[in-house]
Amino acid sequence: MKCFFRYSIIGLLAVSGASCSKLDETPYSSIYTEKFYQTAEDAEAALAAVYTKLADMYSGPSTLIVPDFSADQVYPRPVVGRDTYTLFSYDPEYSAAVSFSRTMESPVDIWSNAYAGIENANWVLLKVPNTKMTNEKRKQEILAEAYFMRAFFHWFLTKNFGDIVIRTKPSQTIEDAYVGKSPKADVYKQIYADLEAAIAGLPDYSASLVKGRPSKQAAQALYAKAALYGENWSVALQQAQKVITSTTGVGLMDDVTDVFNVAKEDVARKENLWAYEAESVANGRTSQMMSLYGPPNSAAPAYGNSSFGSAFAYQAFFDSFDPGDKRRQLMDTNYVNKQGSVVPQASITPVTKKAVLVRKYADPNSVGGAHATNIQILRMADVYLIAAEAEARLNGATGDAYTYINKVRNRAGLGNLTAGLAADAFIAAVLQERSWELYAEGDRWYDLSRTDTYRQVIPRAVNDVFPVRNPQARNRYFPIPQTEVNANDKLQQNAGW
C-alpha cells in the first residue's frame, strides 16, 4: 500500500512517504514548473529551502542525540524515549518516538529531513542553471552549495543507515519516488562526485564569508571525512592535506575552550569550518541540545537561562582524561549556582551522583531555551586527526602521522604521543584522541560503527543508570523507518530488522 503527499516549500516539490491507500489523483505544482526559478531572488530562496532541512535536523536535534546517546561518552536522563538509543531497544517503527517532539529526536527525523534536503537540492541543480542572473559567479556558487549539501545529506544518511537510496534528480512523478537502495560504495562515489563539483565552485574561506555557508576548505574537509568513512585512505589524506596547507586563514584556535565560546564564535570559524549557526534572536533557529546539558531547573547561569539536567558525561569518560588535558575543562563536576556558590554536581543531579556536566554548548546569555551557541559539524582538529589516521592506514605510523596527531594533543596541553608505535596501536591512539577531542559533537558513534568496534566498547560504557548495554550486530546501522519501507516496495529493510 502506497501513497505520496506532495507539498510546496518555497515553490519546491518535496516528497515524503506514508503507509496508506494510493491516491488516484495526479499530483502537480504549477509554481515550481511555471513561475519559480525566474530570478536571482528565486534561486536564493530555493537554496535557502535546502539549508532549512539542515536546520530542521539540528534543531531537533536528532543529529546529536541519536549517535551520542548510542556511544560511550554521554548519556541521557532515562525519560521520553531517549534511552532507547543507549539501550539499543529501538525498533523499525521507532515506537518510543511516536510523538512529534520525540520523532524530531530520532532516525526518522534524519531520514525525512535529509531526503527532503536532497530533493530541494536536486531542484536547485535542475532549474538554477537556466535562471536569469546578472551575477554569474553567484549562480555558480549557488550550484556549488547545492552540490555540497546533497553530498552532506547522502553522507549523513549512509553513515546512519548503510546502503541507501541515491537521489540525483527531483521527483516529478510518483514513479520517480519508488527507488531501491544502492550499495554504500556507490553512495560514496556519488558523494565524491558532488564534492568535486562543490569544490570547483565554492569560494575560499574568509572571515567575511556568510555565516553557515560552506567554503572550499569546508568541502575539502567533508571530502576527507567521507573518504575516511568510505575507507579510501589516499583520498582522505589528500583532501585533509589540502585543508591543512591552505593559506586562506583556516587553522586551530590557540585555546581549545575558545572553540566553544559563544562570545568568540566569529573568530572561531577559522577552526569551525562549517557549523549549524544557532541564533537566539527573534525568528532565529536554535537547538534543543543546548538545554539538555547543564544542571536541572536552570541552576547554573553559566550554562544558560534554561537547562534541564537531561544529558551528562559518563564518570569513566571524564576519568579517562589526563588531568592536564585542557579539553577536560569543558566538563564540570561542580558548578556555580545563581547565588554564586560552588555546588558539587553530585548533590543535585537527578539521575546519579556520578554524572558529569558538559559545557560545550553553554550560553550564559540565552533567551530562555534559545541559545546562540553553534553546533560544530566540520572543524580543523577533526581534519588533523583524519590526516593522522589516513596516513597511518596507508603508510604506518610515519613522522607525518605523528605531526598531525601531535598538533591536536599539543593544543590540548599534552605532550607528544609515544614514539615508535606499530600502525594498529597508532590508529587506536588516533581513535582515542578523536574521542577526547570531539566528544558530545555527534561523532564518536560513527567511529565505533565504521570500525566495527562498538560491540567491544559499548558493553564497558555503563554506570548505575545504565548498568547493562548490549548492542547487537544489527545495531551497526539504524533500521530504515518502517513507514518508508511500507510505502516503497523497492526499499528493503536493513539486515536483522
Beta strands, then each sheet from edge to edge (+ up, - down):
strand 1: 3-9
strand 2: 12-18
strand 3: 74-76
strand 4: 272-276
strand 5: 311-313
strand 6: 331-332
strand 7: 334-336
strand 8: 342-344
strand 9: 357-358
strand 10: 375-379
sheet 1: 1+ 2-
sheet 2: 3+ 5-
sheet 3: 4+ 10-
sheet 4: 6+ 9-
sheet 5: 7+ 8-
end
